[in-house]
Amino acid sequence: MDSSKAPDTRTTRITAEEALALHAEGKPGKLEIRLTKPLTTARDLSLAYSPGVAEPCLHIHRDPSLAYDYTTKGNMVAVISNGTAVLGLGNLGALAGKPVMEGKAALFKRFADVDSIDLCVDTEDADAFVNAVRYLGPSFGGINLEDIKAPECFVIEQRLRELMDIPVFHDDQHGTAIVAAAGLINACHLTGRALADTKLVINGAGSAAIACAELVKAMGIRPQHILMCDTKGVLYQGRAEGMNQWKSAHAVATDRRTLAQALEGADAFFGLSVKGAVTPAMVASMAPNPIIFAMANPDPEITPDDARAVRPDVIIATGRSDYPNQVNNVLGFPFIFRGALDVRASTINDAMKVAAAEALAMLAREDVPEEVAGAGGGSGLRFGPDYIIPHAFDPRLISRVSPAVAKAAMDSGVARKPLDDMARYARGLAARLDVGVSALEAITERLRAQPRKVVFAEGEEEKVIRAAIAFRNAGYGTPVLVGREERVRATVAALGIPLPEGIEIHNARLSDSNTRYAEALYSRQQRNGLLFRDCQRLVNTDRNVFAACMVAAGDADAMVTGATRSFGTTLENVTKAVDPTPGEVLFGLSVMLGRRAGTVLIADTAIHERPDAATLAQIATGAAAAARRMGIEPRVALLSFSTFGAPGGTIVNPVREAVKLLDSRGADFEYDGEMAADVALDPQLRALYPFCRLSGPANVLVMPGLHAAHILTKAVPRLTSATTLGPILVGLEQPVQITSVGASVNQILDMACFAAAGAVRRD
């Protein structure tokens, strides 16, 4: 089963309301079409359409391979389904399956920069389905079949592979098989087993199970060493009941008839069946150092805890993200298609699948990047029994798996455009993806592994309450709402949603900690004009002061606020209880996620109206450090209206002096300035200045003043498709984040996550 899609009823991290809201807000659904060429003038239209479009049409007519040069075909995959087996929900039909297909298309783009479109075919007849799809080849470079029930899925895939000259891949079968095979390679390596001699039991005889059996046989496991079971027991030669041609291909000569008998002395187990199919007694009967892949979703055949209780020597994987070793299809299909498309493969064959599995296995043995290790649990991931499969957010996947698939396609003779320089190809793949996005996603994974207590200071506000509930439901930690309990509960009741267990409500005026907080505040502020009674009043009546005192005292890990008050007023109250970090400068860092430029960090966007040279140098250093924490190697541009003295003017002097200060301090990151924003981001313009120290487009922009920073971060998201997060406060001793007035629920949730991540980083 595709664990990248299966619902998880035990650890649900979202509500039905949240899921429906996401799909309905703005433009309904998850996809849209965007132009890649300018169409602003009559000349643009003439080139892109009539009469200019005639030229590529005529060239493709003479040489069909030119479709890959003049159209989207070479980077376009169709996700096609009839909705007969929708992610564990059963036969919902083509239309109800469309949200899943859109999601699959989104994963293609997110993880491998493959463009994709969903096509839902409204028929359960295999012949009709094949006839509908077979004629779509001219539009696409590949076909990803999805959520089609067995045994029709076998027939459909086989016939389409025979009829079409582009890759046809049923991910529900082969995606699971490839990722599971990668884990099996590493588990055998750790336990000293030869793959060929490994005795494997597979429970389940559906599409994924049969694909697993076929792939591990292609990798070298002897057919007689594989016992496959279904609901009626072992598939043995001579069995008639419940058999078909696909099951019969995996029947073996054996006297074992039940799953329990099959598992006696077995080295490994693949479960693609149902919850509870494997008992502790069955695990106890397996060979030393047993290998168990319990991949049923949402609940595995046996949990890792139950398996380890009887066999501490077990290596176990599941389809779930809340256990180590998740068998997740997203580790496979995006990168397999990426490699196949880039060499214009005519099919995805066994050699390419084996290459993908081996590449995944080898990646798990490499040192894990810090940002990925943090997402996996905070203590660092290292190859071993609890890490035999790479993490889904590992940015190296595309540059490891896709080249391996492309090379296998070339070696096996199905590549129609072989690549000359595989090393250059791998480097180019790494540059296609935005590591900043992976790092942001890794923050939430890190919080699930290391939850934190976060104070939501404006706890009576509807949006803040919604964000706190989402924080709790997502497994990020314990939210603390500061407010009057009766008011909070009345707001929740009016929303018509339950208040989950595990959310704390603290009334600042009635708190038992008031005196302690007031004394701590007075010790800080007594020489700043505040009397003890002033501090008592602030703690009792100002929720931001109360929340900040709570974090400063260690009663909570982090704090988020700002939805109802201006940034400046909020920061003034917070800093009554929380100081800037000694030796650092406090500033705001905004994260801009753009389609063309990727992730770009912008500073300072919150604090310093006209920073001097020393402050600019500190901001540059702090922003570079923040970039590295996100897994981004910083290239810092100190911006101005002037580029290296042209035009001149005294207003640029602080920027120039900041660069000199960084020079004198021997800053260990790329930086340069002063320069205009277009020079910082455009390599062609930057080429006019061959002495510029930046090796590529700047990914950290240090602004000359707050006015320029605000103009940029407020205007760009409304003029383009970019998204801006923040400003994130950098340089406070305690993790506090301030949202903008009127922030949405998601924006408040994002800032709460940033605050909590800061707490994790300090531990």
C-alpha positions in Angstrom: 0.0 0.0 0.0 1.2 3.5 -0.8 2.2 4.9 2.6 2.6 8.3 1.1 -1.2 8.5 0.9 -2.7 6.1 3.4 -4.9 7.7 6.1 -3.6 7.3 9.7 -6.5 6.9 12.1 -4.3 6.5 15.2 -2.2 9.6 14.9 -4.4 11.8 12.8 -2.7 15.2 12.7 -5.3 17.2 10.9 -9.1 17.6 11.3 -11.6 17.0 8.5 -12.5 20.7 8.7 -8.8 21.7 8.1 -8.5 19.3 5.1 -11.7 20.6 3.5 -10.7 24.2 4.1 -7.4 23.7 2.4 -8.9 22.2 -0.7 -11.6 24.8 -0.9 -9.8 28.1 -0.1 -8.8 30.4 -2.9 -8.8 28.4 -6.2 -10.4 25.1 -5.4 -8.1 22.1 -5.6 -4.3 21.9 -5.6 -3.2 22.6 -9.2 -3.2 25.3 -11.8 -1.5 26.0 -15.1 1.2 28.7 -15.3 2.8 30.2 -18.4 6.5 29.7 -19.0 6.7 32.3 -21.8 5.7 36.0 -21.8 2.4 36.7 -23.5 2.1 40.4 -22.9 2.3 41.9 -26.4 0.8 41.2 -29.8 4.2 40.0 -30.9 4.4 37.5 -28.0 1.0 36.1 -29.0 2.2 35.8 -32.6 5.3 33.9 -31.6 3.5 31.6 -29.2 0.4 31.0 -31.2 -0.6 32.0 -34.7 1.4 32.3 -37.0 4.6 31.4 -35.0 3.4 28.1 -33.6 3.3 26.7 -37.1 7.1 26.4 -37.1 7.4 23.9 -34.2 4.4 22.0 -35.6 6.1 21.5 -39.0 9.5 20.6 -37.4 7.8 18.0 -35.1 5.9 16.6 -38.1 9.2 16.0 -39.9 11.0 14.7 -36.7 8.7 13.5 -33.9 11.6 13.6 -31.4 11.6 17.4 -31.5 8.4 17.3 -29.5 10.7 17.0 -26.5 12.5 20.2 -27.5 9.5 22.4 -28.4 6.7 21.2 -26.0 6.2 20.1 -22.4 6.2 16.4 -23.3 9.6 15.7 -21.9 8.7 16.9 -18.4 5.0 15.9 -18.3 3.5 12.9 -16.6 -0.2 11.9 -16.5 -1.5 10.6 -13.2 -4.4 8.3 -14.4 -7.0 6.5 -12.3 -10.5 5.1 -12.3 -10.8 5.4 -8.6 -11.4 1.7 -7.9 -8.9 1.4 -5.1 -8.5 4.9 -3.5 -5.8 4.9 -0.8 -7.4 2.4 1.4 -10.9 3.8 1.1 -12.0 1.4 -1.6 -13.9 1.9 -4.8 -14.9 5.6 -4.6 -15.0 6.1 -8.3 -13.1 8.3 -10.7 -14.5 11.7 -9.5 -14.0 11.1 -5.8 -10.5 9.9 -6.4 -9.5 13.2 -8.1 -8.2 14.9 -4.9 -5.7 12.0 -4.5 -4.6 12.3 -8.2 -4.1 16.1 -7.8 -2.1 15.3 -4.7 0.1 12.9 -6.6 0.7 15.5 -9.2 1.7 18.0 -6.5 4.2 15.4 -5.1 5.8 15.0 -8.6 6.4 18.7 -8.8 7.5 19.2 -5.2 10.0 16.4 -5.0 11.4 16.1 -8.6 10.2 19.2 -10.5 8.1 16.9 -12.8 5.1 18.6 -14.3 2.0 16.5 -14.0 -1.8 16.5 -14.6 -4.4 14.2 -13.3 -6.8 12.4 -15.6 -9.7 10.5 -14.0 -11.2 7.8 -16.4 -14.8 7.0 -15.5 -14.9 3.2 -16.3 -14.2 0.0 -14.5 -13.9 -1.9 -17.7 -10.2 -2.7 -18.3 -10.6 -2.7 -22.1 -12.3 0.7 -22.1 -9.7 2.1 -19.8 -6.8 0.9 -22.0 -8.4 2.3 -25.1 -8.9 5.7 -23.3 -5.3 5.9 -22.3 -3.4 4.3 -25.1 -4.0 7.3 -27.4 -2.6 9.9 -25.0 1.1 9.2 -25.7 1.7 12.3 -27.8 0.9 14.6 -24.8 3.0 13.0 -22.1 6.5 11.7 -21.4 5.1 9.1 -19.0 2.0 7.5 -17.4 1.6 7.0 -13.7 -1.3 4.6 -13.0 -2.8 5.1 -9.6 -5.5 3.5 -7.3 -6.7 0.8 -9.7 -7.8 -2.4 -8.1 -6.4 -5.8 -8.7 -6.4 -7.9 -10.8 -7.5 -5.3 -13.4 -4.4 -3.2 -12.6 -2.1 -6.0 -13.9 -3.9 -6.3 -17.2 -4.1 -2.5 -17.7 -0.4 -1.9 -17.0 0.8 -4.8 -19.1 -1.3 -3.9 -22.1 -0.4 -0.2 -21.9 3.3 -1.0 -21.7 2.9 -3.1 -24.9 0.9 -0.4 -26.7 2.8 2.8 -25.7 6.4 3.9 -26.3 6.6 5.9 -23.1 7.0 4.7 -19.5 3.9 3.3 -17.9 4.2 2.7 -14.2 1.6 1.6 -11.6 3.0 3.2 -8.5 0.8 1.2 -6.1 2.6 -1.9 -7.2 6.2 -0.9 -8.0 6.7 2.1 -5.8 6.1 0.1 -2.6 8.2 -2.8 -4.0 11.2 -0.5 -4.8 11.3 1.2 -1.4 10.8 -2.1 0.5 13.5 -3.7 -1.6 15.9 -0.9 -0.6 15.2 -1.5 3.0 15.6 -5.3 2.6 19.1 -4.8 1.0 20.2 -2.8 4.0 18.6 -5.1 6.6 20.3 -8.1 5.1 23.6 -6.2 5.1 23.2 -5.4 8.8 22.3 -9.0 9.7 25.0 -10.6 7.5 22.6 -12.3 5.1 23.2 -12.9 1.4 20.1 -11.7 -0.4 20.0 -14.9 -2.6 19.8 -17.1 0.5 17.2 -15.0 2.4 13.9 -16.8 3.1 11.1 -14.3 2.7 7.4 -14.6 3.6 5.0 -12.2 2.0 1.5 -11.8 3.5 -1.0 -10.4 1.0 -1.3 -11.3 -2.7 -2.6 -8.0 -4.1 -0.8 -5.7 -6.6 1.9 -4.4 -4.2 2.7 -7.9 -2.8 3.0 -9.4 -6.2 5.2 -6.5 -7.4 7.4 -7.0 -4.3 7.8 -10.7 -5.0 8.7 -10.0 -8.7 11.3 -7.3 -7.8 13.1 -9.3 -5.1 13.3 -12.2 -7.5 14.8 -9.9 -10.1 17.3 -8.9 -7.4 18.4 -12.4 -6.8 16.2 -14.1 -4.1 15.5 -17.6 -5.2 11.9 -18.2 -6.1 11.7 -21.3 -3.8 12.7 -19.1 -0.9 9.6 -16.9 -1.1 6.4 -18.0 0.5 3.4 -15.9 -0.4 0.2 -16.0 1.6 -3.3 -14.6 1.1 -6.5 -14.9 3.3 -6.7 -18.6 2.6 -3.1 -19.4 3.5 0.1 -20.2 1.6 0.1 -20.1 -2.2 1.4 -23.7 -2.8 1.6 -25.6 -6.0 -1.6 -27.6 -6.6 -3.8 -25.2 -4.6 -7.0 -24.4 -6.5 -9.1 -22.3 -4.1 -8.8 -18.5 -4.6 -6.1 -18.7 -7.2 -5.6 -16.8 -10.4 -2.8 -16.5 -13.0 -0.9 -13.9 -11.0 -1.0 -15.8 -7.7 -0.1 -19.1 -9.5 3.1 -17.6 -10.8 4.3 -17.4 -7.1 3.1 -20.7 -5.9 5.9 -23.0 -4.7 6.2 -26.6 -3.6 5.8 -26.6 0.1 4.0 -28.5 2.9 3.3 -25.3 4.8 -0.3 -24.1 4.7 -0.7 -21.2 7.2 1.1 -17.9 7.8 2.2 -19.1 11.2 3.8 -22.2 9.6 5.4 -20.1 6.8 7.1 -17.8 9.3 8.8 -20.6 11.3 12.5 -20.1 10.6 11.9 -17.3 8.1 14.5 -14.6 7.7 12.3 -11.8 6.5 8.6 -10.8 6.3 6.8 -8.4 4.0 3.3 -7.5 5.2 0.9 -5.9 2.7 -2.3 -7.1 4.3 -4.2 -6.1 7.5 -3.7 -4.9 11.0 -2.8 -7.7 13.5 -2.1 -10.4 10.9 1.2 -11.2 12.7 1.2 -12.3 16.3 4.2 -12.0 18.8 4.3 -15.8 18.7 4.9 -15.8 15.0 7.7 -13.3 15.3 9.3 -15.4 18.1 9.4 -18.4 15.7 11.4 -16.5 13.0 15.2 -17.0 12.4 17.7 -15.0 14.5 17.8 -11.2 13.7 14.5 -11.3 11.9 13.5 -8.7 9.4 9.9 -7.5 9.4 8.4 -5.0 7.0 4.8 -4.5 8.4 3.4 -2.2 5.7 -0.3 -2.5 6.2 -1.9 1.0 6.6 -3.1 2.7 8.7 -2.0 0.1 11.2 0.7 -2.5 10.6 0.5 -6.2 10.8 2.4 -5.9 14.1 3.7 -2.8 15.8 7.5 -2.4 16.4 6.9 -2.3 20.2 5.1 -5.7 20.1 7.7 -7.2 17.8 10.6 -6.1 19.9 9.0 -7.3 23.1 9.5 -10.9 21.9 12.5 -10.3 19.6 14.8 -7.5 20.7 17.0 -8.4 17.7 14.4 -7.6 15.1 14.8 -5.0 12.4 11.4 -3.6 11.6 9.9 -1.1 9.1 6.3 0.1 8.7 4.3 2.3 6.5 3.9 4.9 9.2 5.9 8.1 9.8 5.7 7.8 13.6 8.0 4.8 13.6 11.5 4.5 12.3 12.1 3.0 8.8 9.0 4.3 7.0 8.3 2.6 3.6 7.1 5.7 1.8 6.4 5.6 -2.0 7.4 9.3 -2.3 11.0 8.0 -2.0 10.6 6.4 -5.3 8.2 7.5 -8.0 9.2 11.2 -8.4 12.8 10.3 -8.9 12.2 7.2 -11.0 10.2 9.3 -13.5 12.7 12.1 -13.3 15.5 9.8 -14.5 13.3 8.1 -17.1 12.1 11.4 -18.6 15.6 12.9 -18.8 16.9 10.0 -21.0 13.5 9.8 -22.8 13.1 6.2 -21.8 10.6 4.1 -23.7 9.7 2.1 -20.5 10.5 1.6 -16.9 12.0 -1.9 -16.8 13.3 -4.2 -14.0 16.8 -2.9 -14.3 15.7 0.6 -13.6 13.6 -0.5 -10.6 16.6 -2.5 -9.2 18.8 0.5 -9.7 16.4 2.8 -7.8 16.3 0.3 -4.9 20.0 0.0 -4.7 20.5 3.8 -4.9 18.1 4.3 -2.0 19.9 1.6 0.0 23.3 3.2 -0.6 22.0 6.7 0.3 20.8 5.4 3.7 24.4 4.4 4.5 25.8 7.9 3.9 26.2 10.5 6.6 22.9 12.3 7.0 22.7 16.1 6.6 22.1 18.0 9.8 18.7 19.4 8.8 17.5 15.9 7.8 18.8 14.3 10.9 17.0 16.8 13.0 13.7 16.0 11.2 14.2 12.3 12.0 14.4 12.7 15.7 16.8 15.3 16.9 19.6 12.9 18.0 20.9 12.4 14.4 20.1 9.6 12.0 22.8 7.0 11.4 22.8 3.8 9.3 21.6 1.0 11.6 18.6 -1.0 12.6 16.5 2.1 13.0 17.7 3.8 9.8 17.7 1.5 6.8 15.6 3.7 4.5 16.4 7.3 3.7 14.2 10.1 5.1 11.6 11.5 2.7 12.9 15.1 3.2 16.5 14.2 2.3 17.4 16.7 -0.5 20.0 14.2 -1.9 17.3 11.8 -3.2 17.0 13.4 -6.6 20.7 13.5 -7.2 21.2 9.8 -6.2 18.1 7.9 -7.4 17.4 9.7 -10.7 20.9 9.3 -12.1 20.9 5.6 -11.1 17.6 5.1 -13.0 18.8 7.1 -16.0 22.0 5.0 -16.1 20.1 1.8 -15.9 17.9 2.9 -18.7 20.9 3.6 -20.9 22.7 0.4 -19.9 19.5 -1.7 -20.7 19.0 0.0 -24.1 15.7 1.8 -23.4 17.1 5.3 -23.3 16.5 7.3 -26.5 18.6 10.3 -25.4 21.7 9.0 -23.5 23.5 11.4 -21.2 27.2 12.1 -21.7 28.2 13.4 -18.3 26.4 11.8 -15.4 28.3 13.8 -12.8 27.1 17.1 -14.4 23.6 15.6 -14.7 23.5 14.8 -10.9 24.7 18.3 -10.1 22.0 19.8 -12.2 19.4 17.8 -10.5 20.4 19.0 -7.1 20.1 22.6 -8.3 16.5 22.0 -9.6 15.1 21.7 -6.1 14.9 24.3 -3.4 16.6 22.9 -0.2 15.0 25.7 1.8 11.6 24.2 1.3 12.9 20.8 2.5 14.3 22.5 5.5 11.1 24.2 6.4 9.2 20.9 6.1 11.9 19.3 8.2 11.0 21.7 11.0 7.6 20.2 11.5 9.0 16.6 11.4 11.5 17.7 14.1 8.7 19.0 16.2 6.8 15.7 16.0 9.9 13.9 17.2 10.6 16.5 19.9 7.3 18.3 20.8 7.4 21.6 22.8 5.1 23.6 25.0 4.3 26.9 23.2 2.4 29.8 24.7 -0.3 31.4 22.5 -0.5 34.8 24.3 -3.7 36.0 22.6 -5.6 32.9 23.7 -9.1 34.3 23.5 -8.9 35.1 19.8 -10.7 32.7 17.4 -7.8 32.4 15.0 -5.3 31.9 17.7 -7.5 29.1 19.3 -7.8 27.5 15.9 -4.0 27.7 15.4 -3.4 26.2 18.9 -5.8 23.3 18.1 -4.0 22.7 14.8 -0.6 22.7 16.7 -1.9 20.1 19.1 -3.6 17.9 16.5 -0.4 18.0 14.4 1.6 16.5 17.2 3.9 19.5 17.5 3.5 19.8 21.3 1.4 21.3 24.0 -0.3 24.7 23.3 -0.9 27.1 26.2 -3.7 29.6 25.7 -3.4 32.7 27.8 -6.9 34.0 28.5 -10.0 33.6 30.6 -11.1 30.0 30.6 -14.8 30.7 30.3 -14.1 33.1 27.3 -11.9 30.5 25.6 -14.4 27.7 26.0 -17.3 30.0 24.8 -15.3 30.8 21.6 -14.6 27.1 21.1 -18.2 26.2 21.5 -19.3 28.9 19.1 -16.8 27.4 16.5 -18.6 24.1 16.9 -15.3 22.2 17.3 -14.1 20.2 20.4 -11.2 21.5 22.5 -8.8 18.6 22.4 -7.2 17.2 25.6 -3.7 18.5 26.2 -4.4 22.2 25.7 -3.7 24.3 28.7 -5.6 27.5 29.6 -3.9 30.0 31.9 -5.7 33.1 33.2 -2.9 35.7 33.8 -4.8 37.4 36.6 -5.6 34.1 38.5 -2.3 32.3 37.9 -0.4 30.9 40.9 2.8 32.1 39.2 2.0 35.8 39.2 4.1 36.7 42.2 7.1 34.8 41.0 6.8 36.4 37.5 6.3 39.9 39.0 9.4 39.4 41.2 11.5 38.3 38.2 10.2 41.2 36.1 10.9 43.7 38.9 14.5 42.4 39.2 15.0 43.3 35.5 13.1 46.5 35.4 13.6 48.2 38.8 16.3 50.5 37.3 14.2 51.3 34.3 11.6 53.2 36.1 9.2 50.4 37.1 8.0 49.9 40.6 7.0 46.4 41.9 3.3 47.3 41.7 3.9 48.3 38.0 5.4 44.9 37.4 2.5 43.2 39.2 0.0 45.1 37.0 1.9 44.2 33.8 1.9 40.5 34.7 -1.7 40.5 35.7 -3.1 42.5 32.8 -0.8 42.2 29.8 -0.9 38.8 28.2 2.3 39.3 26.3 4.3 40.2 29.4 2.7 37.2 31.2 3.6 34.8 28.4 7.1 36.2 28.0 7.6 35.7 31.8 6.3 32.2 31.5 9.0 31.4 28.8 11.7 33.3 30.7 11.0 31.2 33.8 11.2 27.9 31.9 7.5 27.2 32.4 7.1 27.0 28.7 9.5 26.4 25.8 8.4 29.2 23.4 5.8 31.9 22.7 3.8 33.2 19.7 1.8 36.5 19.7 1.1 39.6 17.6 -2.2 38.9 15.9 -4.0 41.7 17.7 -1.3 44.3 18.4 1.3 46.1 16.3 4.7 44.5 16.0 6.5 47.4 17.8 4.1 47.5 20.8 4.2 43.7 21.1 8.0 43.6 20.9 8.3 46.3 23.5 6.3 44.3 26.0 8.0 41.0 25.2 11.5 42.5 25.8 10.5 43.6 29.2 11.0 40.0 30.2 13.3 38.6 27.5 16.6 40.1 26.4 18.5 39.9 23.1 21.2 37.3 23.0 24.5 38.8 24.3 26.8 39.7 21.5 24.1 39.4 18.8 21.8 41.9 17.2 18.1 41.4 17.2 16.5 41.5 13.7 13.7 40.2 11.6 14.3 37.5 9.0 11.7 36.9 6.3 11.6 33.8 4.2 10.5 34.3 0.6 9.5 31.2 -1.3 9.5 32.0 -5.0 9.0 29.9 -8.1 12.0 31.3 -10.0 14.5 32.3 -7.2 13.7 29.5 -4.8 14.1 30.3 -1.1 15.5 33.7 -0.4 16.1 35.1 3.1 15.6 38.8 3.7 16.9 40.9 6.6 16.2 43.1 8.5 12.4 43.2 8.0 11.3 44.1 11.5 13.6 46.1 13.8 16.2 48.6 12.5 14.9 51.6 10.6 18.3 52.8 9.3 21.0 50.4 10.5 24.6 51.6 10.7 27.5 49.6 9.2 28.2 47.6 12.4 24.6 46.6 12.6 24.4 45.6 9.0 27.5 43.4 9.4 25.9 41.7 12.4 22.6 41.2 10.5 24.5 39.7 7.6 26.3 37.3 10.0 23.1 36.3 11.8 21.2 35.8 8.6 24.0 33.6 7.2 23.9 31.5 10.3 20.1 31.2 10.1 20.5 30.1 6.4 22.9 27.3 7.4 20.5 26.1 10.1 18.0 25.7 7.3 20.5 23.7 5.2 21.1 26.6 2.8 24.8 27.6 2.1 24.5 31.4 2.3 25.4 33.8 -0.5 24.8 37.2 1.1 24.2 40.3 -0.9 24.2 43.7 0.9 21.8 45.7 -1.2 21.4 49.3 -2.1 20.3 51.4 -5.1 24.0 51.5 -6.1 26.1 48.7 -7.6 29.8 49.0 -6.6 29.8 52.8 -6.7 27.5 53.5 -9.7 25.7 55.8 -9.1 27.6 57.2 -6.2 26.1 58.8 -3.1 26.6 59.1 0.6 23.5 57.0 1.5 25.3 53.8 0.4 28.3 54.4 2.8 27.0 52.2 5.6 26.6 49.3 3.2 30.1 49.7 1.9 31.5 49.9 5.4 29.6 46.8 6.5 31.4 44.9 3.7 34.7 46.1 5.0 33.8 45.1 8.5 33.0 41.6 7.3 36.3 41.5 5.5 38.2 42.5 8.6 36.4 39.8 10.7 37.1 37.1 8.2 33.5 36.1 7.7 33.2 32.4 6.7 30.4 32.8 4.2 30.0 34.3 0.7 29.1 38.0 0.7 29.5 41.2 -1.3 28.0 44.6 -1.8 26.9 47.2 -2.3 24.8 46.0 -5.2 21.3 46.4 -6.7 18.8 43.6 -6.2 18.7 42.6 -9.9 22.5 42.2 -9.9 22.3 40.1 -6.8 19.8 37.7 -8.3 20.6 37.8 -12.1 23.8 35.9 -13.2 23.9 37.8 -16.5 23.9 41.2 -14.9 26.4 39.9 -12.3 28.7 38.9 -15.1 29.3 42.6 -15.8 31.2 42.6 -12.5 33.6 39.7 -12.7 35.2 40.7 -9.4 31.9 40.0 -7.6 32.5 37.4 -4.9 29.2 35.6 -5.2 29.4 32.3 -6.9 25.7 32.2 -7.7 22.5 34.1 -7.2 22.2 35.6 -3.7 20.0 33.7 -1.4 20.3 36.1 1.6 19.4 39.8 0.9 20.5 42.3 3.6 18.4 45.4 3.1 19.8 48.9 3.7 16.8 50.0 5.7 13.4 48.9 7.1 11.5 51.0 4.5 13.1 49.1 1.6 12.6 45.7 3.4 8.9 46.4 3.9 8.4 47.5 0.4 10.0 44.4 -1.0 8.3 41.8 1.3 4.9 43.4 1.1 4.8 44.0 -2.7 6.5 40.9 -4.2 3.9 38.3 -2.9 1.1 40.4 -4.4 2.9 40.9 -7.7 4.1 37.3 -8.1 3.3 33.8 -7.0 5.9 34.0 -4.2 5.0 33.3 -0.6 6.6 35.2 2.3 6.9 33.7 5.9 7.8 35.9 8.8 9.5 38.1 9.9 11.1 35.6 12.1 12.8 37.1 15.1 16.5 36.3 15.3 18.7 37.2 18.3 16.4 36.8 21.3 17.6 34.8 24.3 14.3 33.0 24.4 12.3 31.6 21.4 9.6 34.2 20.8 7.9 34.9 17.5 5.5 37.7 16.6 3.0 37.4 13.8 1.6 40.4 11.8 -1.7 41.9 12.9 -4.6 40.1 11.1 -2.4 37.0 10.5 -4.3 33.9 9.2 -4.6 30.7 11.2 -1.9 29.1 9.1 0.4 32.0 9.5 0.0 31.9 13.3 0.6 28.1 13.2 3.8 28.7 11.1 5.2 31.2 13.6 4.4 28.9 16.5 6.4 26.2 14.7 9.3 28.5 14.2 9.2 29.4 17.9 9.1 25.8 18.9 11.9 24.9 16.5 14.0 27.5 18.2 13.4 25.8 21.5 14.4 22.4 20.1 17.6 24.0 18.7 18.6 25.3 22.1 18.4 21.9 23.8 
